[in-house]
């Protein structure tokens, strides 16, 4: 039986999910990554992970469709047995997300529900469905946002969902602690990824403004976040539980 740790990263085909997966591979973990529509990009990430000497598979999943979760769990079970001769994986990284901004007064119910389904409901029920496959002594890393601490107009709905995930994470830590499972939050500030490209292109001065309000004088790079995820999935973080780790370079202090 393989002794390698296995991490499952949702939304692992791009952005922070991709970087987290690669950093986890560099730390010695095998990977299961999910993608919603970017199959080609996901396969490229698998190739990169394999080039690091680790095993990886990419599985399709839309985290907004809770009805698909039982079939997804069955597929994960099949791949665990086929590739690792195991029935469990060790770390769940709930990273998958969508970016949508609108002023509070103009947010539609559809906009709200789209964010809710991916960022809170999906995290809640996907984690619940995967619990039987999550190894005792493992860990959960949920993604939040710096916007749950500081405010940027247009993100009331998005940040509210992340605030809910932060509360949920503490409950996960409490209720799963008996199994030795830790649950923590990573809360990035603004990061240079395709996730934020649209808003950065629409507001050319945003990057300079954000850098000027960050203690370390720049906006974040994906490596700034993936390394925090890898830390939380290491034995070095074995006593870190129910914590919110903001990785924003000291924004808005």
N, C-alpha and C positions, 0 to 999 in steps of 0.2 A: 504494500500500500504506500502511496506517495506521502512523504512528510512535508511537501511544499505547502505553504499557505495559499489559499485561493481567495481572491477578491472579486466581487461582482460589482461593476461600475455601470450605473445607468447613464445613458447619454454619453457613451465613451467614444463616439466617432469623431468628436470635434471639441474644441475649446478646453475648458477646465477638466471635463471628463476624460478627454484624450490625454491631457498632460498628467492627470492623476494616475491613469492606467499605466503610462510609461514610467512614471516615477515609482509606482508600486512594483513594476517589473524589474526596474533597476535595483530595487531593494530585495529582490529575490522571490517575489510573489508570482504565481500564475494568475491568469485573468479570464473572467467572463465579462465581456462588454456588451451593452445593448445599444441599438440604434433605432430611430423611428423610421427614417426614410433614406439615410445616407449609407447605403450598403457598401458602395465602393470605398468610401472613406473609412468605414469600419474595418473592411478587409485590409486596408493599408495599415491601420493601427495594429491589427493582428500580426501582419508581416513584421512590423517594427518590433513588436513584443517578442516574436519568435527569434528575431535577429539578436535579441538580448539573452537568448538561451532559455526562455521561459515558454510555457504552453499558453495558448489563448484561443478562445472561440468568440465569435460575434453572433448575437441572437437579436432578431427583430422584436421590438416591444414599443407600443405606444402607452406611456404611463398614464395617459388620461382616460384609458378605457379599462376600467376595473374588471369588466366581464372577461377580459382576456387573461387575467392573472392566474387562474387555475391551470390553464393550458400552458402558460409560460413556466409555471413552477414544475409542471410535468416535463417540459423540455429541458429545463435546467437539471432535473434529476437524471434524465437520460444522458446528458452530456457529462455530468459528474461521474457517472458509472462508466461511460464509454472511454473518457479521456484520462480519468484519474483513479478509477476503481474506488471511488468514494461515494458516500450518500450525503455529504455535507460540504459546504464551503465556509470560509472563516470570517470574511469581512463583507459587509454590504455598504456601498457608497451610493447614497441617493442624490445623484447630481443632476439628472435630466431636468431641463427647464426650458421655458419660453420667455422671451422678452417682449413686453407690451407696456407702453406707458400712455397714460391719458389723465388729464386733470380730474380730480375727484368729482367735480360737478358734471363732467361729460362722460364718465365711465358707464358703458352700457352693461346690462345684466349678462349679455353674452360674453363681453370682455372679462367680466368678473368670474363667470363660471369657467371660462377657458383657463384662467390663472389658477382658480381653486382646484380644478380637476388634476392639473399637472403638479402644482407645487405643494398642495396639502392633502387632498383626498387620495391622490395617487401614491404619495409617500406613505400615508397611513395604511392603506390597504395592501400595497405591494409588500411592505415590510411585514405586515400581519400574515400574508399568504406565504412568505418565504421563511417565516420563523422555524418551521419544522426542519428546514434545510440548513439553517444557520447553526454552526457548531457551538457547543458550550465553550466558553472561554473566548469567544470571538468578539466582534465589534461592529458597531453601526456608526457611520459618519453621514450626517445629514448636512446639506448645504443650506445656509441662510444667506444673509446679505448685510453689509454695513448699513443699508437703508433701514434696517430694523432699529438702529441706534440713532442715526442722524437722518435728516429728511432732505429729499430732493423732490420738488413739486412734480407731480405726474406719476408717482410710484405708490400712491396710497394703497391700491389693491394688491399689487405685487408684494410690497413690504408687509402688509397685514398677513398674507399667506405665510410669509417667512417667519413672522412673529409667532404664528400658530405652530409652525414646525419647531421653533425653539422651545415652546412650552411642551409640546409632544415629546421632544427628545429627553427632557427631564423625567417624564413619566416612563418612557422606554427604559431609561437607566435604572429607575427604581423597580419597575416590575420585572425586568429581565436580569437584574443583578444576581438573583438566586442561581442563574445558569452561568454566572461569570461573564455575561455579555455586557460590554461597555457601550455607551451611546454618547456621542459628542457632536458639536456643531462646528463647522467651519464657515465663517462669515467673511467673504471677500469684499474689498472695496472695488472700485472700478478697475477692470483688468483689460489689457489689450488682447481681445479675442474677437472672433466674428460675431459673438453674442452681443457685444457692445458696439460693433462697427457702425451700425445704422445710426445710433444716437450720436456717436462721435463725428460721423460725416455730416450729420444735420446741424451740429453745433461745433464748428471748427475751433472755437475758443475753449471748449469744455475741458480738453486735455490739459491745457495750460492752467486753467482755473483750478482744476482738481489737484494738479501737481503743486500749485502754489499754496493749497490748503492742506497739504500732506507733510508731516514732519520730516519725512525722508526725501521730499522734494521731487517726486515723480509719481506716475501712476503705475499700477502693478503689471507684471508679466505673468503668464501662465505658470512658469516655474516657481513663482512665489507662493502659489497655492498648492500645486501638486505635492510639493515637499512637505507641507503641513499634513496633508492627507496621509502620505506615506508614514510620517511620524506617528500619527494616531493609530495606524495599523501596524505598529511595531511594539516589541516588548518594552521599549523605552517609555512607552505611554501606558504601561499596564495599570498605573494608579491614577490615570486621568479619566474622569468619568463625569458625565452630566455637565460638561463645560462648553462654553461658547468661546471659541478662539477666533477673534477678529484679525484677519490678515489684510490690513488696509494701509500699512506703512505709517500709521498714526494720522489718519484723516480726521479733520474737524475736532482737534483737541482743545 
